[in-house]
Amino acid sequence: GKGNLPDPDRKGGKALLDALGELETERSGGKAAEDRGLGQLLWAARGRTPHFYKSEPWGLTIPTYRGEQTISAVHVVHDDRLLRYVNWKDNRPTHALEDAGGVDVNTVKAMGERYSPGTCFIVLSRNENPARALWEVGYQLFNLMLQAHSLGVSYKAVLLDETERRIVRGTGIKDPIALLVLQSQT
């Protein structure tokens, strides 16, 4: 089903091996992620693909444990809003952001001060404790970095320590593990 984000570009303009050879955890001097770029990044992290799993249109851009779909989650924190990335709704694939509530302005300020530059954060979290959730988050972070690099977007990848996790929990995300800091739109 059609969501509220632009359809992802599944072809790309850069060879995978070239992009992998240039990949870094931080890139400055690039452009800001506009709406289309943000949608492309979210799709790379956890979007739906045309392949089937056990005869169901269940494919994702990351591997999952036994096809389970709720092991981890992807959110966006931008300004004072928390948005949840949704890739399945009404029993079919979608590509959308849904409002997940407001965020305390002090939390957003603390995140901005800690991870500057950037006021847009893609937050990767786990919904369960087993290691398979960390496995998914790792794939999501890798895909985000690779996609941001390929798009020429400024970004910083962060694996959260306990202090940082406490700050990000102020958004309402229960168990944040990692995030991608994006340069704010100008």
Phi and psi in degrees as GROMACS dihedral restraints (atoms count N, CA, C in turn):
[ dihedral_restraints ]
;  ai    aj    ak    al  type     phi  dphi    fc
    3     4     5     6     1   -71.1    20    10
    4     5     6     7     1   132.3    20    10
    6     7     8     9     1  -104.8    20    10
    7     8     9    10     1  -164.8    20    10
    9    10    11    12     1   -96.0    20    10
   10    11    12    13     1     7.5    20    10
   12    13    14    15     1  -105.4    20    10
   13    14    15    16     1   152.4    20    10
   15    16    17    18     1   -61.2    20    10
   16    17    18    19     1   147.0    20    10
   18    19    20    21     1   -57.8    20    10
   19    20    21    22     1   139.0    20    10
   21    22    23    24     1   -71.3    20    10
   22    23    24    25     1   149.9    20    10
   24    25    26    27     1   -85.7    20    10
   25    26    27    28     1   118.5    20    10
   27    28    29    30     1   -98.3    20    10
   28    29    30    31     1     2.7    20    10
   30    31    32    33     1  -103.4    20    10
   31    32    33    34     1   -45.9    20    10
   33    34    35    36     1    72.4    20    10
   34    35    36    37     1   166.3    20    10
   36    37    38    39     1  -118.7    20    10
   37    38    39    40     1    -0.4    20    10
   39    40    41    42     1  -123.9    20    10
   40    41    42    43     1   137.1    20    10
   42    43    44    45     1   -65.4    20    10
   43    44    45    46     1   138.9    20    10
   45    46    47    48     1   -56.4    20    10
   46    47    48    49     1   -47.8    20    10
   48    49    50    51     1   -64.8    20    10
   49    50    51    52     1   -35.1    20    10
   51    52    53    54     1   -64.2    20    10
   52    53    54    55     1   -46.3    20    10
   54    55    56    57     1   -63.2    20    10
   55    56    57    58     1   -41.5    20    10
   57    58    59    60     1   -62.1    20    10
   58    59    60    61     1   -39.4    20    10
   60    61    62    63     1   -66.8    20    10
   61    62    63    64     1   -22.1    20    10
   63    64    65    66     1  -102.9    20    10
   64    65    66    67     1    -4.7    20    10
   66    67    68    69     1   -65.8    20    10
   67    68    69    70     1   135.5    20    10
   69    70    71    72     1  -136.2    20    10
   70    71    72    73     1   164.5    20    10
   72    73    74    75     1   -78.5    20    10
   73    74    75    76     1   -12.2    20    10
   75    76    77    78     1  -145.8    20    10
   76    77    78    79     1   140.2    20    10
   78    79    80    81     1  -139.3    20    10
   79    80    81    82     1   122.6    20    10
   81    82    83    84     1  -114.2    20    10
   82    83    84    85     1   168.9    20    10
   84    85    86    87     1    81.1    20    10
   85    86    87    88     1     1.2    20    10
   87    88    89    90     1   -88.1    20    10
   88    89    90    91     1  -167.5    20    10
   90    91    92    93     1   -94.0    20    10
   91    92    93    94     1   167.3    20    10
   93    94    95    96     1   -78.0    20    10
   94    95    96    97     1   151.1    20    10
   96    97    98    99     1   -81.7    20    10
   97    98    99   100     1   106.3    20    10
   99   100   101   102     1   -73.7    20    10
  100   101   102   103     1  -180.0    20    10
  102   103   104   105     1   -54.7    20    10
  103   104   105   106     1   -43.8    20    10
  105   106   107   108     1   -63.3    20    10
  106   107   108   109     1   -41.9    20    10
  108   109   110   111     1   -65.7    20    10
  109   110   111   112     1   -40.2    20    10
  111   112   113   114     1   -62.4    20    10
  112   113   114   115     1   -44.2    20    10
  114   115   116   117     1   -60.9    20    10
  115   116   117   118     1   -40.0    20    10
  117   118   119   120     1   -64.9    20    10
  118   119   120   121     1   -41.4    20    10
  120   121   122   123     1   -63.6    20    10
  121   122   123   124     1   -44.7    20    10
  123   124   125   126     1   -63.8    20    10
  124   125   126   127     1   -39.8    20    10
  126   127   128   129     1   -62.7    20    10
  127   128   129   130     1   -41.6    20    10
  129   130   131   132     1   -61.5    20    10
  130   131   132   133     1   -36.4    20    10
  132   133   134   135     1   -72.8    20    10
  133   134   135   136     1   -39.2    20    10
  135   136   137   138     1  -159.8    20    10
  136   137   138   139     1    28.1    20    10
  138   139   140   141     1   -77.5    20    10
  139   140   141   142     1   167.6    20    10
  141   142   143   144     1   -85.4    20    10
  142   143   144   145     1   145.5    20    10
  144   145   146   147     1  -122.3    20    10
  145   146   147   148     1   165.6    20    10
  147   148   149   150     1   -71.9    20    10
  148   149   150   151     1   -12.8    20    10
  150   151   152   153     1   -75.5    20    10
  151   152   153   154     1   158.0    20    10
  153   154   155   156     1  -104.3    20    10
  154   155   156   157     1   153.1    20    10
  156   157   158   159     1  -126.8    20    10
  157   158   159   160     1   117.7    20    10
  159   160   161   162     1    50.9    20    10
  160   161   162   163     1    47.7    20    10
  162   163   164   165     1    65.9    20    10
  163   164   165   166     1    14.5    20    10
  165   166   167   168     1  -113.6    20    10
  166   167   168   169     1   148.1    20    10
  168   169   170   171     1   -75.8    20    10
  169   170   171   172     1    66.5    20    10
  171   172   173   174     1  -108.4    20    10
  172   173   174   175     1     2.1    20    10
  174   175   176   177     1   -63.3    20    10
  175   176   177   178     1   144.2    20    10
  177   178   179   180     1  -128.5    20    10
  178   179   180   181     1   165.7    20    10
  180   181   182   183     1   -77.5    20    10
  181   182   183   184     1    -6.3    20    10
  183   184   185   186     1  -126.4    20    10
  184   185   186   187     1   155.9    20    10
  186   187   188   189     1   -72.7    20    10
  187   188   189   190     1   149.8    20    10
  189   190   191   192     1  -129.4    20    10
  190   191   192   193     1   157.9    20    10
  192   193   194   195     1   -77.6    20    10
  193   194   195   196     1   113.5    20    10
  195   196   197   198     1    53.3    20    10
  196   197   198   199     1    29.0    20    10
  198   199   200   201     1    76.1    20    10
  199   200   201   202     1     7.5    20    10
  201   202   203   204     1   -66.2    20    10
  202   203   204   205     1   145.3    20    10
  204   205   206   207     1  -114.1    20    10
  205   206   207   208     1    -2.6    20    10
  207   208   209   210     1  -121.3    20    10
  208   209   210   211     1    22.3    20    10
  210   211   212   213     1   -71.3    20    10
  211   212   213   214     1   -38.1    20    10
  213   214   215   216     1  -137.1    20    10
  214   215   216   217     1   173.5    20    10
  216   217   218   219     1  -144.7    20    10
  217   218   219   220     1   158.9    20    10
  219   220   221   222     1  -125.2    20    10
  220   221   222   223     1   128.1    20    10
  222   223   224   225     1  -126.9    20    10
  223   224   225   226     1   161.5    20    10
  225   226   227   228     1  -123.5    20    10
  226   227   228   229     1   130.4    20    10
  228   229   230   231     1  -111.2    20    10
  229   230   231   232     1   119.0    20    10
  231   232   233   234     1  -141.1    20    10
  232   233   234   235     1   125.3    20    10
  234   235   236   237     1    55.2    20    10
  235   236   237   238     1  -118.6    20    10
  237   238   239   240     1  -112.2    20    10
  238   239   240   241     1    27.4    20    10
  240   241   242   243     1  -120.8    20    10
  241   242   243   244     1   146.3    20    10
  243   244   245   246     1  -111.8    20    10
  244   245   246   247     1   122.9    20    10
  246   247   248   249     1  -119.3    20    10
  247   248   249   250     1   142.7    20    10
  249   250   251   252     1  -107.3    20    10
  250   251   252   253     1   131.2    20    10
  252   253   254   255     1   -78.2    20    10
  253   254   255   256     1   129.7    20    10
  255   256   257   258     1  -119.7    20    10
  256   257   258   259     1   126.3    20    10
  258   259   260   261     1  -118.1    20    10
  259   260   261   262     1     1.0    20    10
  261   262   263   264     1  -148.7    20    10
  262   263   264   265     1   123.6    20    10
  264   265   266   267     1  -152.9    20    10
  265   266   267   268     1   143.2    20    10
  267   268   269   270     1    53.5    20    10
  268   269   270   271     1    41.5    20    10
  270   271   272   273     1    63.2    20    10
  271   272   273   274     1    31.8    20    10
  273   274   275   276     1  -157.8    20    10
  274   275   276   277     1   161.5    20    10
  276   277   278   279     1   -64.5    20    10
  277   278   279   280     1   147.9    20    10
  279   280   281   282     1  -146.5    20    10
  280   281   282   283     1   178.2    20    10
  282   283   284   285     1  -148.4    20    10
  283   284   285   286     1    90.2    20    10
  285   286   287   288     1  -149.8    20    10
  286   287   288   289     1   160.5    20    10
  288   289   290   291     1  -111.8    20    10
  289   290   291   292     1   135.9    20    10
  291   292   293   294     1  -121.3    20    10
  292   293   294   295     1   143.9    20    10
  294   295   296   297     1   -63.7    20    10
  295   296   297   298     1   128.9    20    10
  297   298   299   300     1  -117.4    20    10
  298   299   300   301     1    11.8    20    10
  300   301   302   303     1   115.6    20    10
  301   302   303   304     1   171.5    20    10
  303   304   305   306     1   -82.6    20    10
  304   305   306   307     1   160.2    20    10
  306   307   308   309     1  -122.3    20    10
  307   308   309   310     1   137.8    20    10
  309   310   311   312     1   -55.5    20    10
  310   311   312   313     1   129.4    20    10
  312   313   314   315     1   -59.6    20    10
  313   314   315   316     1   -31.1    20    10
  315   316   317   318     1   -67.8    20    10
  316   317   318   319     1   -33.5    20    10
  318   319   320   321     1   -65.5    20    10
  319   320   321   322     1   -46.6    20    10
  321   322   323   324     1   -61.6    20    10
  322   323   324   325     1   -41.2    20    10
  324   325   326   327     1   -63.0    20    10
  325   326   327   328     1   -43.5    20    10
  327   328   329   330     1   -63.2    20    10
  328   329   330   331     1   -40.5    20    10
  330   331   332   333     1   -64.9    20    10
  331   332   333   334     1   -44.0    20    10
  333   334   335   336     1   -62.3    20    10
  334   335   336   337     1   -40.8    20    10
  336   337   338   339     1   -67.0    20    10
  337   338   339   340     1   -37.8    20    10
  339   340   341   342     1   -76.0    20    10
  340   341   342   343     1   -36.6    20    10
  342   343   344   345     1  -116.4    20    10
  343   344   345   346     1    16.6    20    10
  345   346   347   348     1   -53.3    20    10
  346   347   348   349     1   145.9    20    10
  348   349   350   351     1   -83.3    20    10
  349   350   351   352     1   158.6    20    10
  351   352   353   354     1   131.6    20    10
  352   353   354   355     1   137.7    20    10
  354   355   356   357     1  -125.6    20    10
  355   356   357   358     1    11.4    20    10
  357   358   359   360     1  -123.4    20    10
  358   359   360   361     1   125.8    20    10
  360   361   362   363     1  -125.0    20    10
  361   362   363   364     1   130.3    20    10
  363   364   365   366     1   -97.6    20    10
  364   365   366   367     1   117.8    20    10
  366   367   368   369     1  -106.9    20    10
  367   368   369   370     1   128.8    20    10
  369   370   371   372     1  -105.6    20    10
  370   371   372   373     1   128.7    20    10
  372   373   374   375     1  -135.4    20    10
  373   374   375   376     1   162.7    20    10
  375   376   377   378     1  -107.9    20    10
  376   377   378   379     1   147.9    20    10
  378   379   380   381     1  -104.3    20    10
  379   380   381   382     1    -1.6    20    10
  381   382   383   384     1  -150.3    20    10
  382   383   384   385     1   165.6    20    10
  384   385   386   387     1   -87.5    20    10
  385   386   387   388     1   -25.5    20    10
  387   388   389   390     1   -55.8    20    10
  388   389   390   391     1   155.9    20    10
  390   391   392   393     1   -58.4    20    10
  391   392   393   394     1   -24.9    20    10
  393   394   395   396     1   -60.2    20    10
  394   395   396   397     1   -27.6    20    10
  396   397   398   399     1   -67.8    20    10
  397   398   399   400     1   -40.5    20    10
  399   400   401   402     1   -66.5    20    10
  400   401   402   403     1   -34.3    20    10
  402   403   404   405     1   -60.5    20    10
  403   404   405   406     1   -47.9    20    10
  405   406   407   408     1   -62.2    20    10
  406   407   408   409     1   -46.2    20    10
  408   409   410   411     1   -59.3    20    10
  409   410   411   412     1   -38.9    20    10
  411   412   413   414     1   -61.0    20    10
  412   413   414   415     1   -45.7    20    10
  414   415   416   417     1   -62.7    20    10
  415   416   417   418     1   -41.1    20    10
  417   418   419   420     1   -63.2    20    10
  418   419   420   421     1   -45.1    20    10
  420   421   422   423     1   -64.4    20    10
  421   422   423   424     1   -42.6    20    10
  423   424   425   426     1   -60.7    20    10
  424   425   426   427     1   -46.8    20    10
  426   427   428   429     1   -62.6    20    10
  427   428   429   430     1   -39.7    20    10
  429   430   431   432     1   -61.8    20    10
  430   431   432   433     1   -46.5    20    10
  432   433   434   435     1   -62.7    20    10
  433   434   435   436     1   -44.6    20    10
  435   436   437   438     1   -63.3    20    10
  436   437   438   439     1   -43.2    20    10
  438   439   440   441     1   -68.4    20    10
  439   440   441   442     1   -43.5    20    10
  441   442   443   444     1   -61.4    20    10
  442   443   444   445     1   -43.7    20    10
  444   445   446   447     1   -60.5    20    10
  445   446   447   448     1   -46.8    20    10
  447   448   449   450     1   -64.3    20    10
  448   449   450   451     1   -31.2    20    10
  450   451   452   453     1   -82.2    20    10
  451   452   453   454     1   -10.2    20    10
  453   454   455   456     1    75.5    20    10
  454   455   456   457     1    26.5    20    10
  456   457   458   459     1   -90.9    20    10
  457   458   459   460     1   140.4    20    10
  459   460   461   462     1   -72.0    20    10
  460   461   462   463     1   134.3    20    10
  462   463   464   465     1  -155.9    20    10
  463   464   465   466     1   164.3    20    10
  465   466   467   468     1  -142.2    20    10
  466   467   468   469     1   125.0    20    10
  468   469   470   471     1   -90.6    20    10
  469   470   471   472     1   135.5    20    10
  471   472   473   474     1  -133.6    20    10
  472   473   474   475     1   124.1    20    10
  474   475   476   477     1   -91.8    20    10
  475   476   477   478     1   122.0    20    10
  477   478   479   480     1   -79.2    20    10
  478   479   480   481     1   132.5    20    10
  480   481   482   483     1   -86.7    20    10
  481   482   483   484     1   179.4    20    10
  483   484   485   486     1   -62.9    20    10
  484   485   486   487     1   -38.7    20    10
  486   487   488   489     1   -62.9    20    10
  487   488   489   490     1   -45.0    20    10
  489   490   491   492     1   -65.8    20    10
  490   491   492   493     1   -38.7    20    10
  492   493   494   495     1   -61.7    20    10
  493   494   495   496     1   -39.3    20    10
  495   496   497   498     1   -62.9    20    10
  496   497   498   499     1   -42.3    20    10
  498   499   500   501     1   -62.1    20    10
  499   500   501   502     1   -49.3    20    10
  501   502   503   504     1   -67.4    20    10
  502   503   504   505     1   -29.9    20    10
  504   505   506   507     1   -59.6    20    10
  505   506   507   508     1   -23.0    20    10
  507   508   509   510     1   -63.1    20    10
  508   509   510   511     1   -12.4    20    10
  510   511   512   513     1   -79.2    20    10
  511   512   513   514     1   -16.8    20    10
  513   514   515   516     1   104.5    20    10
  514   515   516   517     1    -4.1    20    10
  516   517   518   519     1   -80.1    20    10
  517   518   519   520     1   122.8    20    10
  519   520   521   522     1   -65.6    20    10
  520   521   522   523     1   -47.8    20    10
  522   523   524   525     1  -136.7    20    10
  523   524   525   526     1    68.7    20    10
  525   526   527   528     1   -69.1    20    10
  526   527   528   529     1   141.4    20    10
  528   529   530   531     1  -118.5    20    10
  529   530   531   532     1   -41.9    20    10
  531   532   533   534     1  -149.2    20    10
  532   533   534   535     1   163.3    20    10
  534   535   536   537     1  -150.7    20    10
  535   536   537   538     1   160.5    20    10
  537   538   539   540     1  -116.3    20    10
  538   539   540   541     1   119.0    20    10
  540   541   542   543     1   -88.3    20    10
  541   542   543   544     1   127.3    20    10
  543   544   545   546     1  -113.2    20    10
  544   545   546   547     1   142.6    20    10
  546   547   548   549     1   -60.0    20    10
  547   548   549   550     1   135.2    20    10
  549   550   551   552     1   -67.9    20    10
  550   551   552   553     1   152.9    20    10
  552   553   554   555     1   -69.0    20    10
  553   554   555   556     1   141.0    20    10
